[in-house]
Amino acid sequence: MRVFENIDALRAAVGERLGAGEWLEIDQRRIDTFAEATGDDQWIHVDPARAADGPFGATIAHGYLTLSLLPFLGRDIWKVDGVKMGINYGLNKVRFPNPVRVGSRVRTVVDLLSAQDSAQGVQVTYRHTMEIEGHERPALVAETVSLVVPA
């Protein structure tokens, strides 16, 4: 894990790759639980028999499931000490170029794009590229924005 002693140390790393997280297998239970929580029970996600004959050859994870995993997948890549809190502030861009088939393993690679002062703290923009093990095209590319409040 890369540890920044404060927000200024993080600022100094703008333009750098922060690292890659651990691999996580996307199983049918996780997909079904997400479908239940969100009400998105489209057959390509929750019907393995039908999906086997569908366009992807198996069920696939919801795009928003992969997006929602970014905080979990990034938790061991970096942290910033000397801050009161950090919260999700929004997204600039999200794309899902490759579906995640059930049983696939994914991880996120994080690049630090910017750190800009705001009235509430520092808006930090990261690029997350969610890799699928054994595939060249990523599952997800997203620019996330966090609001970090210095201590």
FIKOLZA-1660 file (N, C-alpha, C; in steps of 0.1 Angstrom, whole numbers, plus 5000, padded with zeros to 4 digits):
% residues 151
   i   px   py   pz ch aa at
   1 5008 4988 5000  A  M  N
   1 5000 5000 5000  A  M CA
   1 5009 5012 5000  A  M  C
   2 5005 5022 4992  A  R  N
   2 5012 5034 4991  A  R CA
   2 5005 5044 5001  A  R  C
   3 5013 5049 5010  A  V  N
   3 5008 5058 5021  A  V CA
   3 5013 5072 5019  A  V  C
   4 5004 5082 5018  A  F  N
   4 5008 5096 5017  A  F CA
   4 5006 5102 5031  A  F  C
   5 5016 5109 5035  A  E  N
   5 5015 5115 5049  A  E CA
   5 5005 5126 5051  A  E  C
   6 5001 5132 5039  A  N  N
   6 4991 5143 5040  A  N CA
   6 4987 5146 5025  A  N  C
   7 4978 5155 5024  A  I  N
   7 4972 5158 5011  A  I CA
   7 4983 5165 5002  A  I  C
   8 4992 5172 5008  A  D  N
   8 5003 5178 4999  A  D CA
   8 5012 5167 4993  A  D  C
   9 5014 5157 5000  A  A  N
   9 5022 5145 4995  A  A CA
   9 5014 5139 4983  A  A  C
  10 5001 5138 4985  A  L  N
  10 4993 5132 4974  A  L CA
  10 4993 5141 4962  A  L  C
  11 4992 5154 4964  A  R  N
  11 4993 5164 4953  A  R CA
  11 5006 5162 4945  A  R  C
  12 5016 5159 4952  A  A  N
  12 5029 5158 4945  A  A CA
  12 5030 5146 4936  A  A  C
  13 5020 5137 4938  A  A  N
  13 5020 5124 4930  A  A CA
  13 5011 5125 4918  A  A  C
  14 5005 5137 4916  A  V  N
  14 4996 5138 4904  A  V CA
  14 5003 5134 4891  A  V  C
  15 4997 5126 4883  A  G  N
  15 5003 5121 4871  A  G CA
  15 5009 5107 4872  A  G  C
  16 5009 5102 4885  A  E  N
  16 5015 5089 4887  A  E CA
  16 5004 5078 4888  A  E  C
  17 5009 5066 4885  A  R  N
  17 5001 5054 4888  A  R CA
  17 5002 5051 4903  A  R  C
  18 4991 5049 4910  A  L  N
  18 4992 5046 4924  A  L CA
  18 4993 5031 4927  A  L  C
  19 4989 5023 4917  A  G  N
  19 4991 5009 4918  A  G CA
  19 4979 5001 4914  A  G  C
  20 4980 4988 4916  A  A  N
  20 4969 4978 4912  A  A CA
  20 4965 4971 4925  A  A  C
  21 4952 4968 4925  A  G  N
  21 4946 4961 4937  A  G CA
  21 4947 4946 4935  A  G  C
  22 4941 4939 4945  A  E  N
  22 4940 4925 4945  A  E CA
  22 4929 4920 4935  A  E  C
  23 4930 4908 4930  A  W  N
  23 4920 4902 4921  A  W CA
  23 4908 4898 4930  A  W  C
  24 4897 4899 4924  A  L  N
  24 4884 4895 4930  A  L CA
  24 4876 4887 4920  A  L  C
  25 4872 4875 4924  A  E  N
  25 4863 4867 4915  A  E CA
  25 4849 4872 4916  A  E  C
  26 4842 4873 4905  A  I  N
  26 4828 4877 4904  A  I CA
  26 4820 4865 4902  A  I  C
  27 4814 4861 4913  A  D  N
  27 4806 4849 4913  A  D CA
  27 4791 4852 4911  A  D  C
  28 4783 4841 4908  A  Q  N
  28 4769 4843 4906  A  Q CA
  28 4762 4849 4918  A  Q  C
  29 4766 4845 4930  A  R  N
  29 4760 4850 4942  A  R CA
  29 4761 4865 4943  A  R  C
  30 4772 4870 4940  A  R  N
  30 4774 4885 4941  A  R CA
  30 4765 4892 4931  A  R  C
  31 4764 4886 4918  A  I  N
  31 4756 4892 4908  A  I CA
  31 4741 4891 4912  A  I  C
  32 4737 4880 4918  A  D  N
  32 4723 4879 4922  A  D CA
  32 4720 4888 4933  A  D  C
  33 4729 4890 4943  A  T  N
  33 4727 4899 4954  A  T CA
  33 4725 4913 4949  A  T  C
  34 4734 4917 4940  A  F  N
  34 4733 4930 4934  A  F CA
  34 4719 4932 4927  A  F  C
  35 4715 4922 4919  A  A  N
  35 4703 4923 4912  A  A CA
  35 4691 4924 4922  A  A  C
  36 4691 4917 4933  A  E  N
  36 4681 4918 4943  A  E CA
  36 4681 4932 4949  A  E  C
  37 4692 4937 4952  A  A  N
  37 4693 4950 4958  A  A CA
  37 4689 4962 4949  A  A  C
  38 4691 4960 4936  A  T  N
  38 4688 4971 4927  A  T CA
  38 4675 4969 4919  A  T  C
  39 4670 4957 4919  A  G  N
  39 4658 4954 4911  A  G CA
  39 4662 4952 4896  A  G  C
  40 4674 4952 4893  A  D  N
  40 4679 4949 4879  A  D CA
  40 4681 4934 4877  A  D  C
  41 4670 4927 4874  A  D  N
  41 4671 4913 4873  A  D CA
  41 4670 4908 4858  A  D  C
  42 4676 4915 4849  A  Q  N
  42 4676 4911 4835  A  Q CA
  42 4682 4898 4834  A  Q  C
  43 4677 4889 4825  A  W  N
  43 4682 4875 4824  A  W CA
  43 4697 4874 4821  A  W  C
  44 4703 4884 4814  A  I  N
  44 4717 4883 4811  A  I CA
  44 4726 4883 4824  A  I  C
  45 4719 4887 4835  A  H  N
  45 4726 4887 4848  A  H CA
  45 4722 4875 4857  A  H  C
  46 4710 4871 4857  A  V  N
  46 4705 4862 4867  A  V CA
  46 4700 4849 4863  A  V  C
  47 4700 4846 4850  A  D  N
  47 4695 4833 4845  A  D CA
  47 4706 4826 4837  A  D  C
  48 4714 4818 4845  A  P  N
  48 4725 4811 4839  A  P CA
  48 4721 4802 4827  A  P  C
  49 4710 4795 4827  A  A  N
  49 4706 4786 4816  A  A CA
  49 4703 4794 4804  A  A  C
  50 4696 4805 4805  A  R  N
  50 4693 4813 4793  A  R CA
  50 4705 4821 4788  A  R  C
  51 4713 4826 4798  A  A  N
  51 4725 4833 4794  A  A CA
  51 4735 4825 4787  A  A  C
  52 4735 4812 4790  A  A  N
  52 4745 4803 4783  A  A CA
  52 4743 4803 4768  A  A  C
  53 4730 4805 4764  A  D  N
  53 4727 4806 4749  A  D CA
  53 4727 4820 4744  A  D  C
  54 4730 4830 4753  A  G  N
  54 4729 4844 4749  A  G CA
  54 4742 4849 4743  A  G  C
  55 4743 4862 4741  A  P  N
  55 4754 4868 4734  A  P CA
  55 4768 4867 4741  A  P  C
  56 4768 4864 4754  A  F  N
  56 4780 4864 4762  A  F CA
  56 4784 4850 4766  A  F  C
  57 4775 4840 4764  A  G  N
  57 4778 4826 4767  A  G CA
  57 4777 4823 4782  A  G  C
  58 4774 4832 4790  A  A  N
  58 4772 4831 4805  A  A CA
  58 4766 4843 4810  A  A  C
  59 4762 4843 4823  A  T  N
  59 4757 4855 4829  A  T CA
  59 4769 4865 4830  A  T  C
  60 4765 4878 4831  A  I  N
  60 4775 4888 4832  A  I CA
  60 4772 4897 4844  A  I  C
  61 4782 4903 4850  A  A  N
  61 4780 4913 4860  A  A CA
  61 4773 4926 4855  A  A  C
  62 4765 4932 4863  A  H  N
  62 4760 4945 4860  A  H CA
  62 4771 4955 4858  A  H  C
  63 4770 4964 4849  A  G  N
  63 4780 4974 4848  A  G CA
  63 4781 4982 4861  A  G  C
  64 4770 4985 4867  A  Y  N
  64 4770 4993 4879  A  Y CA
  64 4775 4985 4891  A  Y  C
  65 4774 4972 4890  A  L  N
  65 4780 4963 4901  A  L CA
  65 4796 4965 4900  A  L  C
  66 4801 4965 4888  A  T  N
  66 4816 4967 4887  A  T CA
  66 4820 4981 4892  A  T  C
  67 4812 4991 4888  A  L  N
  67 4814 5004 4893  A  L CA
  67 4814 5005 4908  A  L  C
  68 4804 4999 4914  A  S  N
  68 4803 5000 4929  A  S CA
  68 4814 4993 4936  A  S  C
  69 4821 4984 4929  A  L  N
  69 4832 4977 4936  A  L CA
  69 4845 4985 4937  A  L  C
  70 4846 4996 4930  A  L  N
  70 4858 5004 4930  A  L CA
  70 4864 5008 4944  A  L  C
  71 4856 5012 4953  A  P  N
  71 4861 5015 4966  A  P CA
  71 4867 5003 4973  A  P  C
  72 4860 4991 4972  A  F  N
  72 4865 4979 4978  A  F CA
  72 4878 4975 4971  A  F  C
  73 4878 4975 4958  A  L  N
  73 4890 4970 4950  A  L CA
  73 4902 4979 4952  A  L  C
  74 4900 4992 4955  A  G  N
  74 4910 5002 4957  A  G CA
  74 4915 5004 4971  A  G  C
  75 4909 4997 4980  A  R  N
  75 4912 5000 4995  A  R CA
  75 4926 4997 4999  A  R  C
  76 4933 4988 4992  A  D  N
  76 4946 4984 4997  A  D CA
  76 4957 4990 4987  A  D  C
  77 4953 4999 4979  A  I  N
  77 4963 5005 4969  A  I CA
  77 4969 5017 4975  A  I  C
  78 4962 5026 4981  A  W  N
  78 4967 5039 4987  A  W CA
  78 4958 5044 4998  A  W  C
  79 4964 5052 5007  A  K  N
  79 4957 5060 5017  A  K CA
  79 4964 5073 5019  A  K  C
  80 4956 5082 5024  A  V  N
  80 4962 5095 5027  A  V CA
  80 4960 5098 5042  A  V  C
  81 4971 5099 5050  A  D  N
  81 4970 5103 5064  A  D CA
  81 4968 5118 5065  A  D  C
  82 4965 5122 5077  A  G  N
  82 4964 5136 5080  A  G CA
  82 4952 5143 5074  A  G  C
  83 4941 5135 5071  A  V  N
  83 4929 5141 5066  A  V CA
  83 4917 5138 5076  A  V  C
  84 4907 5147 5076  A  K  N
  84 4895 5145 5084  A  K CA
  84 4887 5134 5078  A  K  C
  85 4885 5135 5065  A  M  N
  85 4877 5125 5058  A  M CA
  85 4878 5127 5043  A  M  C
  86 4874 5116 5036  A  G  N
  86 4873 5117 5022  A  G CA
  86 4860 5111 5018  A  G  C
  87 4853 5117 5008  A  I  N
  87 4840 5112 5004  A  I CA
  87 4839 5112 4989  A  I  C
  88 4830 5103 4984  A  N  N
  88 4828 5103 4970  A  N CA
  88 4821 5116 4966  A  N  C
  89 4826 5123 4955  A  Y  N
  89 4821 5136 4951  A  Y CA
  89 4814 5134 4938  A  Y  C
  90 4818 5124 4930  A  G  N
  90 4811 5122 4917  A  G CA
  90 4820 5115 4907  A  G  C
  91 4815 5115 4895  A  L  N
  91 4822 5108 4884  A  L CA
  91 4823 5118 4872  A  L  C
  92 4834 5118 4865  A  N  N
  92 4835 5126 4853  A  N CA
  92 4831 5118 4840  A  N  C
  93 4835 5105 4840  A  K  N
  93 4834 5097 4828  A  K CA
  93 4834 5082 4832  A  K  C
  94 4825 5075 4827  A  V  N
  94 4824 5060 4830  A  V CA
  94 4821 5053 4817  A  V  C
  95 4829 5043 4814  A  R  N
  95 4827 5034 4802  A  R CA
  95 4828 5020 4806  A  R  C
  96 4820 5011 4800  A  F  N
  96 4821 4997 4802  A  F CA
  96 4824 4989 4789  A  F  C
  97 4837 4989 4785  A  P  N
  97 4840 4984 4772  A  P CA
  97 4840 4969 4771  A  P  C
  98 4840 4961 4782  A  N  N
  98 4840 4947 4781  A  N CA
  98 4832 4941 4792  A  N  C
  99 4823 4932 4789  A  P  N
  99 4815 4926 4800  A  P CA
  99 4823 4916 4809  A  P  C
 100 4819 4915 4821  A  V  N
 100 4825 4907 4831  A  V CA
 100 4817 4894 4832  A  V  C
 101 4821 4883 4826  A  R  N
 101 4814 4870 4827  A  R CA
 101 4816 4865 4841  A  R  C
 102 4805 4858 4846  A  V  N
 102 4806 4851 4859  A  V CA
 102 4818 4842 4859  A  V  C
 103 4824 4842 4871  A  G  N
 103 4837 4834 4873  A  G CA
 103 4849 4841 4869  A  G  C
 104 4848 4853 4863  A  S  N
 104 4860 4861 4860  A  S CA
 104 4866 4868 4872  A  S  C
 105 4879 4871 4871  A  R  N
 105 4885 4878 4882  A  R CA
 105 4889 4892 4877  A  R  C
 106 4886 4902 4885  A  V  N
 106 4888 4916 4882  A  V CA
 106 4897 4923 4893  A  V  C
 107 4903 4934 4889  A  R  N
 107 4911 4942 4898  A  R CA
 107 4911 4956 4892  A  R  C
 108 4913 4966 4900  A  T  N
 108 4914 4980 4895  A  T CA
 108 4929 4985 4896  A  T  C
 109 4932 4992 4886  A  V  N
 109 4945 4999 4885  A  V CA
 109 4942 5014 4886  A  V  C
 110 4949 5021 4895  A  V  N
 110 4945 5035 4898  A  V CA
 110 4956 5045 4894  A  V  C
 111 4952 5055 4886  A  D  N
 111 4961 5066 4883  A  D CA
 111 4956 5079 4889  A  D  C
 112 4964 5087 4895  A  L  N
 112 4961 5100 4901  A  L CA
 112 4961 5111 4890  A  L  C
 113 4950 5116 4886  A  L  N
 113 4949 5126 4875  A  L CA
 113 4950 5141 4880  A  L  C
 114 4944 5144 4891  A  S  N
 114 4945 5158 4895  A  S CA
 114 4941 5159 4910  A  S  C
 115 4945 5171 4916  A  A  N
 115 4941 5174 4930  A  A CA
 115 4940 5190 4930  A  A  C
 116 4927 5194 4931  A  Q  N
 116 4924 5208 4930  A  Q CA
 116 4917 5213 4942  A  Q  C
 117 4922 5225 4947  A  D  N
 117 4915 5231 4959  A  D CA
 117 4901 5235 4955  A  D  C
 118 4892 5233 4965  A  S  N
 118 4878 5238 4965  A  S CA
 118 4875 5244 4978  A  S  C
 119 4863 5250 4979  A  A  N
 119 4859 5256 4991  A  A CA
 119 4858 5246 5003  A  A  C
 120 4855 5234 5000  A  Q  N
 120 4852 5224 5010  A  Q CA
 120 4865 5216 5013  A  Q  C
 121 4875 5216 5005  A  G  N
 121 4887 5208 5007  A  G CA
 121 4895 5206 4994  A  G  C
 122 4898 5194 4990  A  V  N
 122 4906 5192 4978  A  V CA
 122 4898 5181 4970  A  V  C
 123 4895 5185 4957  A  Q  N
 123 4889 5175 4948  A  Q CA
 123 4900 5168 4941  A  Q  C
 124 4899 5155 4943  A  V  N
 124 4910 5146 4938  A  V CA
 124 4903 5137 4927  A  V  C
 125 4909 5137 4915  A  T  N
 125 4904 5129 4904  A  T CA
 125 4913 5117 4902  A  T  C
 126 4907 5105 4901  A  Y  N
 126 4915 5093 4898  A  Y CA
 126 4909 5086 4886  A  Y  C
 127 4917 5079 4879  A  R  N
 127 4912 5071 4868  A  R CA
 127 4914 5056 4873  A  R  C
 128 4903 5049 4873  A  H  N
 128 4902 5035 4876  A  H CA
 128 4901 5027 4863  A  H  C
 129 4910 5018 4861  A  T  N
 129 4908 5009 4850  A  T CA
 129 4906 4995 4856  A  T  C
 130 4894 4989 4854  A  M  N
 130 4892 4976 4859  A  M CA
 130 4896 4966 4849  A  M  C
 131 4906 4958 4852  A  E  N
 131 4911 4948 4844  A  E CA
 131 4903 4935 4846  A  E  C
 132 4902 4927 4836  A  I  N
 132 4897 4913 4837  A  I CA
 132 4908 4904 4834  A  I  C
 133 4911 4895 4843  A  E  N
 133 4923 4886 4842  A  E CA
 133 4921 4878 4829  A  E  C
 134 4932 4879 4821  A  G  N
 134 4933 4872 4808  A  G CA
 134 4927 4879 4796  A  G  C
 135 4922 4891 4798  A  H  N
 135 4916 4899 4787  A  H CA
 135 4924 4912 4785  A  H  C
 136 4926 4916 4773  A  E  N
 136 4932 4929 4770  A  E CA
 136 4923 4941 4773  A  E  C
 137 4911 4940 4769  A  R  N
 137 4902 4951 4771  A  R CA
 137 4896 4952 4785  A  R  C
 138 4896 4963 4791  A  P  N
 138 4892 4964 4805  A  P CA
 138 4876 4963 4806  A  P  C
 139 4872 4960 4818  A  A  N
 139 4857 4959 4820  A  A CA
 139 4852 4973 4822  A  A  C
 140 4860 4982 4827  A  L  N
 140 4855 4995 4832  A  L CA
 140 4867 5005 4832  A  L  C
 141 4864 5017 4827  A  V  N
 141 4873 5028 4829  A  V CA
 141 4865 5040 4834  A  V  C
 142 4868 5045 4846  A  A  N
 142 4861 5055 4852  A  A CA
 142 4870 5066 4858  A  A  C
 143 4866 5078 4856  A  E  N
 143 4872 5089 4864  A  E CA
 143 4863 5092 4876  A  E  C
 144 4869 5090 4888  A  T  N
 144 4861 5093 4900  A  T CA
 144 4867 5105 4906  A  T  C
 145 4858 5112 4913  A  V  N
 145 4862 5124 4920  A  V CA
 145 4859 5122 4935  A  V  C
 146 4869 5125 4944  A  S  N
 146 4867 5124 4958  A  S CA
 146 4870 5138 4964  A  S  C
 147 4863 5141 4974  A  L  N
 147 4865 5153 4982  A  L CA
 147 4873 5149 4994  A  L  C
 148 4885 5155 4996  A  V  N
 148 4893 5151 5007  A  V CA
 148 4894 5164 5015  A  V  C
 149 4891 5163 5028  A  V  N
 149 4891 5174 5038  A  V CA
 149 4904 5172 5046  A  V  C
 150 4913 5182 5045  A  P  N
 150 4926 5181 5053  A  P CA
 150 4922 5182 5068  A  P  C
 151 4931 5176 5076  A  A  N
 151 4929 5178 5091  A  A CA
 151 4932 5192 5096  A  A  C
% end
